[in-house]
Amino acid sequence: MFTGIVEELGEIVSFQQGSVTIAAQRILEDVHIGDSIAVNGICLTVTQFGRTSFQADVMPETVRRTSLENLYKGSKVNLERALLPTTRMGGHIVTGHIDGTGEVVSFRTEGNAILLQVKAPQDLLTGIVEKGSVALDGISLTVATVDATGFSVSLIPHTRQVTNLGTKREGDLINIETDILGKYVERLMNSVPGIEPSRLTHDFFQKNGF
């Protein structure tokens, strides 16, 4: 379990079939074999580590679901250790299980903020709501707008400086994890006999005493 607050920018040392090695500093301070570390939002398990890097196994399903195969030696990656019971929940609940990838459409300056527009598949957009939470490459962000083809998030300059968003360009893939609570609600609604999700409107809830 993670919070989506990036602790450190790591760097890919090597990425071979079934294994990735990442250079890091801060997260290695208390690392152990078997620890979970979010790499661009992907929950990976530490299998080996040294003073300057750690190694993790990568399953084929992980490669299929994420942007890992687009990484190369020298790529910057967002790193976060699994949260502790004493950790401040500065972001939101992030599992490290990526739902799919989106495409960076644009970065647009808006006052003191930067508006990032992301194109996403329809099956992911059903789990993204305005002012809800979404994790992009493991970064906890608030959704600003949602439309038929994608969504936007508003970034403070600090976020681009301390994460890999500073290296992202138009057309780059980005890992998306939608809100875990929304997934369970959607699954529940789809499994209740006689209730279609499309009927769950404001009028429906009013008529039923909500």
Backbone as ProteinMPNN parsed JSONL, in Angstrom:
{"seq_chain_A": "MFTGIVEELGEIVSFQQGSVTIAAQRILEDVHIGDSIAVNGICLTVTQFGRTSFQADVMPETVRRTSLENLYKGSKVNLERALLPTTRMGGHIVTGHIDGTGEVVSFRTEGNAILLQVKAPQDLLTGIVEKGSVALDGISLTVATVDATGFSVSLIPHTRQVTNLGTKREGDLINIETDILGKYVERLMNSVPGIEPSRLTHDFFQKNGF", "coords_chain_A": {"N_chain_A": [[0.834, -1.189, 0.0], [0.465, 2.256, -0.788], [0.935, 5.873, -0.806], [1.082, 7.626, -2.878], [2.773, 9.752, -2.791], [5.674, 10.803, -3.98], [8.914, 9.758, -3.128], [11.483, 9.829, -4.107], [13.497, 10.334, -7.045], [14.458, 7.786, -9.058], [16.798, 5.941, -11.149], [16.893, 4.07, -14.116], [19.013, 1.356, -14.349], [19.403, -1.045, -15.66], [17.267, -2.958, -17.791], [16.111, -5.9, -18.313], [14.634, -8.853, -19.755], [12.297, -9.896, -17.526], [13.514, -8.75, -15.298], [14.476, -5.803, -13.489], [16.808, -3.242, -12.769], [17.477, -0.64, -10.552], [18.842, 2.487, -9.823], [19.239, 4.186, -6.759], [18.89, 6.192, -3.745], [17.75, 7.353, -1.248], [15.558, 5.577, -0.676], [16.883, 3.263, -0.166], [17.802, 3.281, 2.365], [16.592, 1.803, 4.415], [16.037, -0.655, 3.282], [14.886, -4.019, 2.57], [15.125, -7.453, 1.553], [12.338, -8.55, -0.235], [10.76, -6.366, 0.304], [8.214, -4.016, -0.686], [8.242, -1.742, -3.334], [7.132, 1.11, -4.975], [7.41, 1.694, -8.327], [7.273, 4.087, -10.617], [4.631, 3.957, -9.912], [4.115, 1.265, -9.987], [3.829, -1.617, -8.169], [6.542, -3.269, -7.05], [8.653, -6.017, -6.058], [11.466, -6.159, -3.985], [14.274, -7.977, -4.856], [17.017, -8.159, -4.819], [19.647, -6.095, -3.497], [21.962, -3.34, -3.223], [24.457, -0.967, -2.2], [23.886, 1.188, -3.814], [21.808, 0.589, -5.521], [18.83, -1.316, -6.416], [17.198, -4.437, -7.19], [14.465, -5.869, -8.99], [12.005, -8.322, -9.769], [10.109, -8.669, -12.791], [6.981, -9.377, -13.999], [5.406, -10.835, -16.954], [2.693, -9.957, -17.185], [2.785, -7.544, -15.835], [4.359, -5.996, -17.543], [2.681, -5.944, -19.781], [0.53, -4.409, -18.868], [1.53, -1.929, -18.21], [3.768, 0.94, -18.651], [6.341, 0.042, -18.66], [7.934, -1.255, -20.622], [8.731, 0.779, -22.222], [10.773, 2.025, -20.988], [14.275, 2.793, -20.573], [17.864, 2.461, -20.217], [18.904, 4.871, -17.979], [16.486, 6.183, -17.82], [14.29, 8.184, -15.851], [12.598, 7.394, -12.863], [9.747, 7.359, -10.713], [9.876, 6.806, -7.234], [8.62, 5.127, -4.376], [8.426, 4.002, -1.07], [6.62, 1.349, 0.606], [3.861, 2.284, 2.668], [3.962, 3.05, 6.216], [2.288, 2.327, 9.38], [2.515, 4.69, 10.754], [2.79, 6.624, 8.878], [2.132, 9.764, 7.349], [-0.853, 10.345, 5.612], [-0.58, 11.817, 2.999], [-1.368, 11.728, 0.373], [-3.442, 9.629, -1.422], [-5.106, 6.422, -1.084], [-3.139, 4.118, -2.618], [-2.58, 1.285, -4.519], [-0.609, 0.249, -6.111], [-1.127, -1.359, -8.205], [-1.421, -1.311, -11.454], [-3.902, -0.063, -13.665], [-3.904, 0.449, -16.35], [-2.572, 2.185, -19.24], [-2.184, 5.655, -20.141], [-2.004, 8.426, -22.472], [0.177, 11.135, -22.714], [-1.067, 14.227, -23.524], [-0.796, 17.037, -23.477], [0.95, 19.781, -21.867], [-0.029, 22.571, -20.17], [0.366, 25.906, -19.22], [-1.217, 27.463, -16.502], [-1.839, 30.108, -14.846], [-0.229, 29.909, -11.797], [0.012, 27.246, -12.011], [0.264, 24.036, -13.719], [-1.42, 22.535, -16.282], [-2.046, 19.278, -16.969], [-2.94, 17.261, -19.607], [-4.399, 14.17, -20.282], [-4.861, 11.444, -22.409], [-7.069, 8.725, -22.339], [-8.158, 5.245, -22.237], [-11.594, 4.166, -22.663], [-12.473, 2.275, -20.749], [-10.976, 2.879, -18.526], [-11.679, 5.488, -18.003], [-14.18, 5.326, -16.87], [-13.692, 4.993, -14.219], [-12.736, 7.373, -13.321], [-13.269, 10.458, -11.902], [-14.358, 13.882, -11.742], [-12.578, 15.959, -9.526], [-11.912, 13.775, -8.075], [-9.513, 11.248, -7.014], [-6.495, 10.218, -8.655], [-3.791, 8.125, -9.655], [-0.889, 8.849, -11.31], [1.751, 7.462, -12.904], [2.383, 6.698, -10.361], [2.041, 8.98, -8.854], [0.112, 10.796, -6.64], [-2.696, 12.515, -7.557], [-5.145, 15.111, -8.149], [-8.106, 15.011, -9.993], [-8.91, 17.324, -12.448], [-10.592, 17.894, -14.675], [-12.867, 15.954, -16.71], [-13.461, 14.359, -19.793], [-14.862, 13.021, -22.879], [-12.727, 11.667, -23.994], [-10.543, 11.721, -22.324], [-8.764, 13.075, -19.472], [-7.859, 15.735, -17.173], [-5.268, 16.965, -15.011], [-4.22, 19.194, -12.447], [-1.115, 20.622, -11.838], [1.276, 21.623, -9.397], [4.266, 23.561, -9.76], [6.314, 22.361, -8.24], [5.727, 19.636, -8.232], [6.415, 18.743, -10.805], [9.103, 19.172, -10.65], [10.123, 17.386, -8.73], [9.392, 14.88, -9.544], [9.071, 12.394, -12.203], [7.556, 13.687, -14.063], [8.631, 15.939, -15.067], [10.173, 15.085, -17.15], [8.482, 14.112, -18.997], [6.937, 14.05, -22.219], [4.84, 15.173, -24.944], [2.833, 12.584, -26.164], [4.057, 10.556, -24.766], [3.721, 7.547, -22.838], [1.848, 6.929, -19.842], [1.48, 5.557, -16.615], [-1.603, 4.517, -15.199], [-3.539, 4.431, -12.299], [-6.655, 3.974, -11.091], [-9.014, 5.148, -8.578], [-9.216, 3.004, -5.828], [-11.507, 2.642, -4.232], [-13.573, 3.43, -5.899], [-13.501, 1.384, -7.789], [-14.461, -0.858, -6.402], [-17.07, -0.027, -5.815], [-18.123, 0.227, -8.392], [-17.947, -2.444, -9.259], [-19.666, -3.673, -7.44], [-22.119, -2.438, -8.058], [-22.501, -3.367, -10.625], [-23.043, -5.986, -10.125], [-25.382, -6.21, -8.751], [-28.561, -7.565, -8.905], [-31.024, -6.464, -11.197], [-30.42, -3.776, -11.081], [-29.193, -1.292, -13.041], [-26.152, 0.358, -13.749], [-26.439, 2.725, -15.241], [-28.846, 3.718, -14.424], [-28.453, 4.865, -12.022], [-28.9, 7.702, -11.128], [-29.096, 11.197, -10.084], [-31.818, 11.733, -9.633], [-32.766, 9.129, -9.19], [-31.604, 8.44, -6.707], [-32.809, 10.379, -5.076], [-35.508, 9.681, -5.197], [-35.42, 7.332, -3.841], [-34.916, 7.949, -1.248], [-32.404, 8.988, -0.576]], "CA_chain_A": [[0.0, 0.0, 0.0], [1.248, 3.478, -0.935], [0.14, 7.099, -0.705], [1.203, 8.414, -4.092], [3.705, 10.862, -2.573], [6.971, 10.315, -4.461], [10.019, 10.023, -2.204], [12.781, 9.986, -4.77], [13.631, 9.985, -8.459], [15.488, 6.797, -9.317], [17.238, 5.868, -12.542], [17.015, 2.702, -14.615], [20.376, 0.905, -14.636], [19.213, -2.045, -16.714], [15.943, -3.56, -17.863], [16.162, -7.092, -19.135], [13.423, -9.637, -19.639], [12.064, -10.492, -16.221], [14.216, -8.111, -14.193], [14.859, -4.413, -13.639], [17.719, -2.729, -11.749], [17.228, 0.791, -10.423], [19.734, 3.222, -8.927], [18.494, 5.008, -5.811], [19.621, 6.526, -2.523], [16.921, 7.489, -0.046], [14.735, 4.407, -0.354], [17.75, 2.147, 0.211], [18.244, 3.475, 3.739], [16.09, 0.735, 5.283], [15.482, -1.673, 2.394], [15.077, -5.435, 2.875], [14.631, -8.384, 0.531], [10.905, -8.771, -0.094], [10.045, -5.098, 0.457], [7.495, -3.483, -1.836], [8.583, -0.383, -3.734], [6.386, 1.55, -6.15], [8.268, 2.232, -9.385], [6.286, 4.692, -11.513], [3.323, 3.506, -9.489], [3.999, -0.193, -10.108], [4.325, -2.291, -6.965], [7.543, -4.297, -7.347], [9.265, -6.611, -4.868], [12.928, -6.142, -3.989], [14.87, -9.314, -4.836], [18.424, -7.95, -4.477], [19.981, -4.674, -3.368], [23.317, -2.996, -2.798], [24.549, 0.377, -1.617], [23.432, 2.243, -4.728], [20.736, 0.163, -6.41], [18.084, -2.523, -6.054], [16.699, -5.205, -8.323], [13.131, -6.428, -8.798], [11.499, -9.144, -10.863], [8.986, -8.079, -13.518], [6.198, -10.411, -14.666], [4.86, -10.435, -18.26], [1.448, -9.213, -16.994], [3.161, -6.184, -15.453], [4.818, -5.32, -18.766], [1.513, -5.723, -20.641], [-0.381, -3.426, -18.282], [2.197, -0.679, -17.84], [4.681, 1.561, -19.624], [7.699, -0.407, -18.35], [8.714, -1.626, -21.799], [9.209, 2.001, -22.861], [11.904, 2.553, -20.232], [15.599, 2.432, -21.07], [18.923, 2.843, -19.296], [18.936, 6.308, -17.767], [15.135, 6.718, -17.591], [13.972, 8.575, -14.487], [11.386, 6.744, -12.382], [9.272, 7.759, -9.396], [10.02, 5.739, -6.25], [7.99, 5.304, -3.064], [8.36, 2.813, -0.229], [5.302, 1.05, 1.16], [3.609, 3.132, 3.822], [3.953, 2.502, 7.565], [1.119, 2.794, 10.126], [2.767, 6.043, 11.259], [2.984, 7.525, 7.746], [1.079, 10.73, 7.043], [-1.534, 10.062, 4.352], [-0.61, 13.069, 2.254], [-1.993, 11.528, -0.932], [-4.629, 8.794, -1.252], [-4.751, 5.008, -1.048], [-2.621, 3.636, -3.902], [-2.218, -0.126, -4.334], [0.54, -0.135, -6.94], [-1.605, -2.268, -9.25], [-1.757, -0.414, -12.561], [-5.077, -0.459, -14.447], [-3.587, 0.575, -17.767], [-1.768, 3.367, -19.557], [-2.745, 6.752, -20.908], [-1.034, 9.14, -23.305], [0.31, 12.558, -22.419], [-1.518, 15.041, -24.659], [-0.207, 18.373, -23.424], [1.172, 20.525, -20.631], [-0.412, 23.96, -20.429], [0.495, 26.769, -18.046], [-2.459, 28.11, -16.081], [-1.458, 30.846, -13.652], [0.96, 29.314, -11.167], [-0.121, 25.789, -12.127], [0.452, 23.424, -15.037], [-2.525, 21.62, -16.562], [-1.621, 18.106, -17.739], [-4.051, 16.568, -20.25], [-4.075, 12.771, -20.55], [-5.824, 10.656, -23.166], [-7.188, 7.427, -21.669], [-9.187, 4.351, -22.773], [-12.91, 4.299, -22.058], [-12.642, 1.43, -19.561], [-10.345, 3.552, -17.397], [-12.388, 6.737, -17.733], [-15.345, 5.072, -16.008], [-13.256, 5.052, -12.829], [-12.126, 8.677, -13.075], [-14.306, 11.47, -11.706], [-13.874, 15.222, -11.446], [-12.2, 16.189, -8.135], [-11.515, 12.516, -7.454], [-8.07, 10.991, -7.009], [-5.928, 9.301, -9.631], [-2.336, 8.019, -9.551], [-0.21, 8.842, -12.601], [3.133, 7.034, -12.634], [2.537, 6.6, -8.915], [1.892, 10.293, -8.217], [-1.256, 11.081, -6.233], [-3.14, 13.774, -8.143], [-6.582, 15.37, -8.153], [-8.645, 15.188, -11.338], [-9.497, 18.659, -12.652], [-11.71, 17.767, -15.619], [-12.996, 14.676, -17.425], [-14.304, 14.435, -20.988], [-15.128, 11.746, -23.545], [-11.504, 10.993, -24.443], [-9.474, 11.75, -21.333], [-8.948, 13.888, -18.278], [-6.74, 16.622, -16.874], [-4.905, 17.186, -13.613], [-3.497, 20.443, -12.273], [0.135, 20.379, -11.125], [2.103, 22.728, -8.945], [5.61, 23.407, -10.341], [7.102, 21.462, -7.396], [5.464, 18.243, -8.629], [7.222, 18.44, -11.992], [10.514, 19.232, -10.288], [10.554, 16.262, -7.891], [8.941, 13.618, -10.115], [9.468, 12.219, -13.595], [6.708, 14.468, -14.96], [9.496, 16.917, -15.704], [10.796, 14.493, -18.339], [7.432, 13.648, -19.907], [6.674, 14.839, -23.407], [3.619, 14.821, -25.663], [2.884, 11.263, -26.787], [4.603, 9.564, -23.83], [2.758, 6.762, -22.07], [1.902, 7.153, -18.402], [0.714, 4.54, -15.897], [-2.799, 5.023, -14.526], [-4.267, 3.625, -11.318], [-7.845, 4.689, -10.635], [-9.29, 5.054, -7.15], [-9.61, 1.653, -5.431], [-12.88, 2.646, -3.716], [-14.458, 3.488, -7.055], [-13.531, 0.069, -8.441], [-15.342, -1.743, -5.651], [-18.439, 0.445, -5.988], [-18.536, -0.138, -9.751], [-18.126, -3.891, -9.288], [-20.868, -3.976, -6.67], [-23.29, -1.985, -8.809], [-22.673, -4.251, -11.786], [-23.415, -7.328, -9.7], [-26.684, -6.193, -8.074], [-29.626, -7.911, -9.859], [-32.101, -5.507, -11.411], [-29.971, -2.38, -11.048], [-28.216, -0.956, -14.062], [-25.395, 1.547, -13.356], [-26.92, 3.914, -15.939], [-30.042, 4.205, -13.735], [-28.064, 5.475, -10.75], [-28.839, 9.138, -11.334], [-29.479, 12.025, -8.931], [-33.258, 11.509, -9.415], [-32.934, 7.786, -8.63], [-31.278, 8.461, -5.283], [-33.798, 11.197, -4.388], [-36.751, 8.911, -5.108], [-35.217, 6.215, -2.909], [-34.665, 8.433, 0.107], [-31.018, 9.368, -0.318]], "C_chain_A": [[0.875, 1.248, 0.0], [0.323, 4.689, -0.809], [0.173, 7.939, -1.969], [2.056, 9.657, -3.92], [5.118, 10.357, -2.888], [8.079, 10.727, -3.494], [11.317, 10.385, -2.914], [12.663, 9.676, -6.251], [14.781, 8.999, -8.602], [15.85, 6.797, -10.788], [17.419, 4.406, -12.947], [18.479, 2.412, -14.953], [20.34, -0.12, -15.758], [17.801, -2.58, -16.64], [15.993, -4.701, -18.851], [14.874, -7.87, -18.922], [13.334, -10.271, -18.247], [12.722, -9.802, -15.053], [14.569, -6.661, -14.517], [15.772, -4.016, -12.481], [17.627, -1.217, -11.747], [18.194, 1.41, -9.421], [18.894, 4.139, -8.047], [19.382, 5.319, -4.618], [18.708, 6.449, -1.304], [16.18, 6.214, 0.318], [15.57, 3.187, 0.049], [18.191, 2.227, 1.676], [17.79, 2.35, 4.67], [15.483, -0.411, 4.477], [15.815, -3.086, 2.864], [14.583, -6.262, 1.689], [13.144, -8.645, 0.805], [10.09, -7.513, 0.108], [9.332, -4.724, -0.837], [7.918, -2.042, -2.084], [7.784, -0.047, -4.987], [7.351, 2.228, -7.123], [7.354, 2.762, -10.483], [4.891, 4.163, -11.212], [3.109, 2.012, -9.538], [4.607, -0.834, -8.868], [5.256, -3.428, -7.363], [8.187, -4.77, -6.059], [10.782, -6.649, -5.007], [13.465, -7.569, -3.878], [16.362, -9.276, -4.51], [18.64, -6.457, -4.281], [21.428, -4.525, -2.94], [23.32, -1.599, -2.236], [23.94, 1.448, -2.507], [22.268, 1.835, -5.638], [19.989, -1.032, -5.833], [17.548, -3.172, -7.325], [15.331, -5.785, -7.987], [12.75, -7.266, -10.013], [10.287, -8.465, -11.492], [8.266, -9.178, -14.292], [5.683, -9.92, -16.021], [3.573, -9.614, -18.138], [1.74, -7.754, -16.634], [3.595, -5.38, -16.672], [3.631, -4.997, -19.666], [0.658, -4.562, -20.156], [0.226, -2.035, -18.12], [3.074, -0.142, -18.966], [6.121, 1.101, -19.425], [8.539, -0.674, -19.599], [9.235, -0.403, -22.553], [10.394, 2.621, -22.129], [13.227, 2.045, -20.812], [16.636, 2.869, -20.036], [18.995, 4.361, -19.202], [17.57, 6.93, -17.557], [14.935, 7.048, -16.119], [12.637, 7.945, -14.077], [11.045, 7.236, -10.979], [9.338, 6.573, -8.44], [9.312, 6.107, -4.949], [7.996, 3.977, -2.326], [6.93, 2.591, 0.265], [5.108, 1.844, 2.442], [3.657, 2.338, 5.127], [2.696, 2.986, 8.282], [1.268, 4.223, 10.625], [2.921, 7.068, 10.145], [1.824, 8.502, 7.609], [0.475, 10.39, 5.68], [-1.685, 11.36, 3.552], [-1.27, 12.946, 0.897], [-3.318, 10.804, -0.788], [-4.181, 7.338, -1.275], [-4.39, 4.528, -2.452], [-2.119, 2.215, -3.699], [-0.948, -0.514, -5.079], [0.174, -1.13, -8.018], [-2.174, -1.423, -10.393], [-2.938, -0.958, -13.358], [-4.799, -0.423, -15.94], [-2.758, 1.829, -17.981], [-2.586, 4.408, -20.31], [-1.646, 7.421, -21.698], [-1.015, 10.612, -22.931], [-0.068, 13.355, -23.666], [-0.841, 16.396, -24.651], [0.053, 18.811, -21.997], [0.851, 21.983, -20.951], [-0.323, 24.775, -19.149], [-0.822, 27.471, -17.769], [-2.185, 28.831, -14.756], [-0.175, 30.271, -13.084], [0.942, 27.797, -11.24], [0.166, 25.336, -13.557], [-0.647, 22.392, -15.226], [-2.029, 20.505, -17.476], [-2.858, 17.398, -18.281], [-3.603, 15.162, -20.644], [-5.206, 12.113, -21.339], [-5.862, 9.256, -22.565], [-8.284, 6.587, -22.316], [-10.504, 4.49, -22.006], [-13.068, 3.476, -20.78], [-11.969, 2.032, -18.336], [-11.1, 4.819, -17.019], [-13.616, 6.531, -16.854], [-14.975, 5.153, -14.531], [-12.608, 6.365, -12.459], [-13.219, 9.733, -13.004], [-13.68, 12.815, -11.353], [-13.715, 15.416, -9.943], [-11.917, 14.902, -7.357], [-10.003, 12.361, -7.532], [-7.682, 10.017, -8.111], [-4.418, 9.282, -9.417], [-1.761, 7.908, -10.959], [1.269, 8.576, -12.377], [3.413, 7.044, -11.137], [2.395, 7.901, -8.163], [0.426, 10.525, -7.892], [-1.661, 12.464, -6.715], [-4.659, 13.885, -8.088], [-7.039, 15.666, -9.571], [-9.315, 16.558, -11.439], [-10.726, 18.589, -13.549], [-11.7, 16.371, -16.237], [-13.861, 14.92, -18.66], [-14.387, 13.067, -21.649], [-13.859, 10.979, -23.907], [-10.394, 10.957, -23.399], [-9.799, 12.625, -20.143], [-7.728, 14.778, -18.081], [-6.505, 16.673, -15.372], [-4.098, 18.478, -13.55], [-2.292, 20.204, -11.377], [0.719, 21.676, -10.593], [3.503, 22.505, -9.527], [6.472, 22.411, -9.557], [6.942, 20.005, -7.83], [6.3, 17.856, -9.843], [8.709, 18.394, -11.649], [10.99, 17.98, -9.557], [10.078, 14.908, -8.4], [9.394, 13.525, -11.571], [8.563, 12.964, -14.571], [7.515, 15.557, -15.666], [10.161, 16.406, -16.966], [9.757, 14.044, -19.366], [7.23, 14.617, -21.055], [5.371, 14.366, -24.064], [3.793, 13.478, -26.376], [3.43, 10.179, -25.881], [3.47, 8.815, -23.138], [2.952, 7.026, -20.585], [0.999, 6.127, -17.713], [-0.44, 5.18, -15.14], [-3.323, 3.991, -13.544], [-5.441, 4.45, -10.825], [-8.103, 4.398, -9.16], [-9.842, 3.669, -6.794], [-11.046, 1.593, -4.924], [-13.883, 2.662, -4.863], [-14.577, 2.147, -7.754], [-14.504, -0.866, -7.738], [-16.799, -1.331, -5.8], [-18.958, 0.038, -7.36], [-18.806, -1.636, -9.856], [-19.403, -4.295, -8.575], [-22.12, -3.613, -7.448], [-23.566, -2.889, -10.012], [-23.156, -5.637, -11.408], [-24.76, -7.387, -8.983], [-27.78, -6.466, -9.086], [-30.667, -6.801, -9.966], [-31.689, -4.055, -11.386], [-28.89, -2.174, -12.103], [-27.5, 0.319, -13.648], [-25.912, 2.827, -13.998], [-28.155, 4.506, -15.278], [-29.702, 4.928, -12.446], [-27.806, 6.97, -10.937], [-29.207, 9.865, -10.051], [-30.953, 11.801, -8.598], [-33.515, 10.154, -8.775], [-32.706, 7.789, -7.128], [-32.305, 9.283, -4.497], [-35.097, 10.408, -4.168], [-36.65, 7.772, -4.098], [-34.709, 6.665, -1.544], [-33.238, 8.813, 0.436], [-30.834, 10.885, -0.454]], "O_chain_A": [[1.893, 1.305, 0.69], [-0.897, 4.553, -0.717], [-0.623, 8.866, -2.118], [2.07, 10.526, -4.792], [5.68, 9.567, -2.129], [8.172, 11.887, -3.093], [12.138, 11.143, -2.397], [11.837, 8.862, -6.664], [15.932, 9.324, -8.307], [15.285, 7.552, -11.579], [18.016, 3.613, -12.219], [19.102, 3.127, -15.739], [21.144, -0.069, -16.688], [17.206, -2.65, -15.565], [15.926, -4.501, -20.064], [14.11, -7.572, -18.004], [14.183, -11.072, -17.854], [12.521, -10.214, -13.91], [14.911, -6.327, -15.651], [15.535, -4.411, -11.339], [17.688, -0.58, -12.799], [18.343, 0.915, -8.304], [17.959, 4.787, -8.518], [20.483, 4.784, -4.491], [18.875, 5.588, -0.441], [16.168, 5.81, 1.48], [15.031, 2.197, 0.545], [18.879, 1.331, 2.166], [18.507, 1.983, 5.601], [14.536, -1.059, 4.923], [16.86, -3.331, 3.467], [13.729, -5.819, 0.921], [12.751, -8.925, 1.938], [8.86, -7.565, 0.089], [9.777, -5.065, -1.933], [7.95, -1.224, -1.164], [7.76, -0.82, -5.944], [8.018, 3.205, -6.781], [6.728, 1.982, -11.202], [4.079, 3.949, -12.112], [2.038, 1.529, -9.173], [5.777, -0.609, -8.56], [4.821, -4.426, -7.939], [8.263, -4.024, -5.083], [11.314, -7.111, -6.016], [13.152, -8.283, -2.926], [16.91, -10.245, -3.985], [17.902, -5.642, -4.834], [22.035, -5.438, -2.38], [22.272, -1.096, -1.831], [23.523, 2.499, -2.019], [21.795, 2.644, -6.436], [20.449, -1.675, -4.89], [17.457, -2.546, -8.38], [15.068, -6.15, -6.841], [13.129, -6.954, -11.141], [9.53, -7.772, -10.811], [8.865, -9.837, -15.142], [5.536, -8.714, -16.22], [3.375, -8.672, -18.905], [1.034, -6.844, -17.07], [3.234, -4.212, -16.811], [3.568, -3.915, -20.25], [0.12, -3.81, -20.968], [-0.502, -1.064, -17.912], [3.116, -0.688, -20.069], [7.037, 1.715, -19.972], [9.727, -0.352, -19.627], [10.09, -0.535, -23.429], [10.958, 3.618, -22.581], [13.277, 0.998, -21.457], [16.304, 3.575, -19.084], [19.129, 5.051, -20.212], [17.484, 8.091, -17.157], [15.354, 6.291, -15.243], [11.671, 7.96, -14.84], [11.931, 7.496, -10.165], [8.913, 5.469, -8.78], [9.391, 7.243, -4.481], [7.617, 2.947, -2.884], [6.134, 3.527, 0.332], [6.048, 2.056, 3.207], [3.428, 1.128, 5.147], [2.085, 3.961, 7.845], [0.274, 4.898, 10.89], [3.155, 8.246, 10.414], [0.663, 8.112, 7.738], [1.201, 10.174, 4.71], [-2.777, 11.92, 3.448], [-1.691, 13.949, 0.322], [-4.223, 11.294, -0.114], [-2.998, 7.057, -1.466], [-5.224, 4.532, -3.357], [-1.317, 1.965, -2.799], [-0.287, -1.489, -4.723], [1.051, -1.689, -8.676], [-3.279, -0.89, -10.293], [-2.986, -2.142, -13.69], [-5.393, -1.181, -16.706], [-2.299, 2.456, -17.027], [-3.543, 4.088, -21.015], [-0.483, 7.029, -21.607], [-2.06, 11.256, -22.843], [0.53, 13.184, -24.728], [-0.364, 16.862, -25.686], [-0.535, 18.291, -21.049], [1.398, 22.554, -21.894], [-0.87, 24.386, -18.117], [-1.462, 28.005, -18.675], [-2.288, 28.236, -13.683], [0.834, 30.156, -13.78], [1.761, 27.133, -10.605], [0.291, 26.148, -14.474], [-0.787, 21.476, -14.416], [-1.64, 20.755, -18.617], [-3.725, 16.981, -17.512], [-2.554, 14.988, -21.264], [-6.374, 12.222, -20.966], [-4.815, 8.662, -22.307], [-9.233, 7.132, -22.88], [-10.515, 4.886, -20.84], [-13.718, 3.919, -19.833], [-12.358, 1.72, -17.211], [-11.156, 5.183, -15.845], [-14.048, 7.456, -16.167], [-15.844, 5.358, -13.683], [-11.992, 6.474, -11.398], [-14.004, 9.883, -13.94], [-12.611, 12.878, -10.746], [-14.613, 15.077, -9.172], [-11.71, 14.929, -6.144], [-9.303, 13.231, -8.05], [-8.44, 9.11, -8.454], [-3.827, 10.296, -9.043], [-2.1, 6.992, -11.708], [1.959, 9.369, -11.736], [4.521, 7.353, -10.697], [2.606, 7.936, -6.951], [-0.42, 10.456, -8.784], [-1.054, 13.465, -6.336], [-5.366, 12.881, -7.992], [-6.43, 16.476, -10.27], [-10.171, 16.907, -10.626], [-11.773, 19.153, -13.228], [-10.669, 15.699, -16.281], [-14.878, 15.609, -18.581], [-14.022, 12.061, -21.04], [-13.91, 9.765, -24.105], [-9.409, 10.24, -23.57], [-10.964, 12.883, -19.844], [-6.699, 14.6, -18.733], [-7.415, 16.456, -14.572], [-3.379, 18.814, -14.49], [-2.424, 19.649, -10.286], [0.664, 22.708, -11.261], [3.885, 21.36, -9.764], [7.277, 21.694, -10.152], [7.901, 19.234, -7.802], [6.836, 16.75, -9.896], [9.478, 17.669, -12.28], [12.13, 17.554, -9.739], [10.331, 13.888, -7.76], [10.013, 14.446, -12.104], [8.771, 12.888, -15.781], [7.127, 16.036, -16.731], [10.661, 17.194, -17.768], [10.11, 13.642, -20.475], [7.333, 15.833, -20.895], [4.873, 13.281, -23.762], [4.769, 13.263, -27.094], [3.288, 8.995, -26.187], [2.402, 9.373, -22.884], [4.059, 7.306, -20.125], [-0.112, 5.861, -18.173], [-0.291, 6.234, -14.524], [-3.528, 2.829, -13.895], [-5.254, 5.501, -10.213], [-7.483, 3.512, -8.572], [-10.821, 3.217, -7.388], [-11.738, 0.602, -5.156], [-14.915, 1.993, -4.807], [-15.646, 1.807, -8.26], [-15.275, -1.577, -8.383], [-17.676, -2.189, -5.901], [-20.087, -0.437, -7.489], [-19.787, -2.048, -10.474], [-20.138, -5.161, -9.05], [-23.075, -4.389, -7.494], [-24.719, -3.14, -10.365], [-23.626, -6.387, -12.263], [-25.236, -8.47, -8.642], [-27.938, -5.699, -10.036], [-31.13, -6.268, -8.958], [-32.514, -3.178, -11.643], [-27.826, -2.792, -12.063], [-28.153, 1.277, -13.234], [-25.843, 3.896, -13.392], [-28.492, 5.663, -15.527], [-30.576, 5.543, -11.835], [-26.667, 7.436, -10.909], [-29.582, 9.243, -9.057], [-31.313, 11.69, -7.426], [-34.383, 10.033, -7.911], [-33.492, 7.227, -6.366], [-32.639, 8.925, -3.367], [-35.699, 10.464, -3.096], [-37.658, 7.305, -3.567], [-34.149, 5.877, -0.782], [-32.89, 8.947, 1.609], [-29.727, 11.392, -0.271]]}, "name": "protein", "num_of_chains": 1, "seq": "MFTGIVEELGEIVSFQQGSVTIAAQRILEDVHIGDSIAVNGICLTVTQFGRTSFQADVMPETVRRTSLENLYKGSKVNLERALLPTTRMGGHIVTGHIDGTGEVVSFRTEGNAILLQVKAPQDLLTGIVEKGSVALDGISLTVATVDATGFSVSLIPHTRQVTNLGTKREGDLINIETDILGKYVERLMNSVPGIEPSRLTHDFFQKNGF"}
